[in-house]
Amino acid sequence: MQIMYRSTRDSQLRATASQAVLQGLAPDGGLYVPETIPSFDGSWEELSKMSYRETARRVMRLLLTDYTEDELQSCIDRAYDDKFDTEKIAPLREANGTEYLELFHGATIAFKDMALSILPHLMTTAAKKNRITDEIVILTATSGDTGKAAMAGFADVPGTKIIVFYPKDGVSVVQERQMVTQRGANVHVVGIHGNFDDAQTGVKNIFRDPDMNRKLKEHGMRFSSANSINIGRLVPQIVYYFYAYGQLVAEGRVKPGDVMNITVPTGNFGNILAAYYAKQMGLPVAKLICASNENKVLVDFFRTGAYDRNRDFILTSSPSMDILISSNLERLIYRIAGEDSSVTARLMKELSSDGVYCITEQMKEGLSDFYGNYATEEETAQEIKEVYLRSGYVIDTHTAVASKVCRKYREETGDPVPMVVASTASPYKFLRAVITAIDPAKAEGSDFDLIDVLRDISGVKIPLAIEDIRTAPVLHDCQVDPQDMEKEIGRWLGLD
Ligand SMILES: *Cc1c(COP(=O)(O)O)cnc(C)c1O
């Protein structure tokens, strides 16, 4: 069955999977969604025997239907190789009666690697299929992890350039160092004097700016996106929820067909949306637990049905979740609006003009799969310490937000269903916050001194990504105000 994609804001705007991957955002600013959601076509026993690559093939072929089997296989083989430091790619680790799905074994030690190691291959394959000869310019806003993972994926990939904008004062020391040391003749990194929402809004506006697009065209270039609005990011993220379930079956933790719950530390709503799609494809998932930090706009939305971004933006110890406009929520809105693009378009317009929209009671019923809650900064730190004291396992700040919210959910509901918590970053990425939570007396010296401290506390080998940045030279130091992002792009691409 051929699956077509259409814009959440205009059902007339349709694209094949490969066209949607190339475009990133639909021309009207909407997000591409599959017109039908296919069902997984294997048994749970079969799934439990599949490797990560095999699971990826079986899931992705259902959604990226205009890629040939060979094309898909080649993308998968090039993505999920020894860039990952474990054969399992996404192993499950049990601690304290909770299953942590470790999504940080790739090149940049955050879960963004799961999708961004395959996106460049999906995109260059899509360009060939659609006979696109323009150079593809990837424009990305990052809250810290996407930027590095995208650059690592696209660095020196022929026919592409990549520009990353990050909030200059809104990322961790390790995150910033990872980005400014990125090698590759086709990469450009820019710190902006603003927060992630400023960066994301800027990128979205530049994407749609007719003048900019005309200039690009004249220079034989076109924009695409590596942000999680691209279905080429979303589809690979569905895979690991299937893989996690297969692992639970293989280890006898669930009987084939019995349900699991999933908790996801959420920012732009991409990762948890992938879990929702997995459920729609037939994966036995009961509840989807959406965990926020103090930027709890989603928690309030699940409780009241009002999405209201008019509030202070709080910088937390889980910076990749410091987001007030969760872009991918639009895809869920579209779904619970009965796939009505005019309703979605109206709500998104209200969001951009007033910063707030409300859904109807009927739409609210469509949210019954979800539970939302949040963890304060103090609770997050306590959770890191508690998990460590009870099991010796060290989790990062984002995973700790999820772990705490998972605990709140269980205490509130008494739900005994096995729980998978998406573990989205290595604790090595957030050294100071993690060590301070466990033992403040040890959190002294520079962030780079703390690398060895964490190794001693956790007993986990220092990841290659961290070894690298200790010595790598700083190659980028560009900074601009949000209103100058477009100018900077023009300058670097030589458009003027
Ligand atoms: C990006 C990120 C998140 C949030 O994921 P979304 O898909 O944006 O909801 C959570 N944790 C870490 C470590 C991340 O990098």
The ligand as an SDF file (V2000), in Angstrom:
LIG
                    3D

 15 15  0  0  0  0  0  0  0  0999 V2000
   15.4050   16.7560   22.1450 C   0  0  0  0  0  0  0  0  0  0  0  0
   15.4890   16.1670   23.4930 C   0  0  0  0  0  0  0  0  0  0  0  0
   14.3410   15.9190   24.2590 C   0  0  0  0  0  0  0  0  0  0  0  0
   12.9640   16.3130   23.7940 C   0  0  0  0  0  0  0  0  0  0  0  0
   12.5150   15.5310   22.7060 O   0  0  0  0  0  0  0  0  0  0  0  0
   11.3260   16.0470   21.7890 P   0  0  0  0  0  0  0  0  0  0  0  0
   11.2390   15.0780   20.6750 O   0  0  0  0  0  0  0  0  0  0  0  0
   11.7120   17.4250   21.3250 O   0  0  0  0  0  0  0  0  0  0  0  0
   10.1090   16.0850   22.6380 O   0  0  0  0  0  0  0  0  0  0  0  0
   14.5040   15.3000   25.4920 C   0  0  0  0  0  0  0  0  0  0  0  0
   15.7270   14.9740   25.9590 N   0  0  0  0  0  0  0  0  0  0  0  0
   16.8480   15.2050   25.2550 C   0  0  0  0  0  0  0  0  0  0  0  0
   18.1590   14.8330   25.8410 C   0  0  0  0  0  0  0  0  0  0  0  0
   16.7660   15.7940   23.9930 C   0  0  0  0  0  0  0  0  0  0  0  0
   17.8940   16.0160   23.2940 O   0  0  0  0  0  0  0  0  0  0  0  0
  1  2  1  0
  2  3  1  0
  2 14  2  0
  3  4  1  0
  3 10  2  0
  4  5  1  0
  5  6  1  0
  6  7  2  0
  6  8  1  0
  6  9  1  0
 10 11  1  0
 11 12  2  0
 12 13  1  0
 12 14  1  0
 14 15  1  0
M  END
$$$$
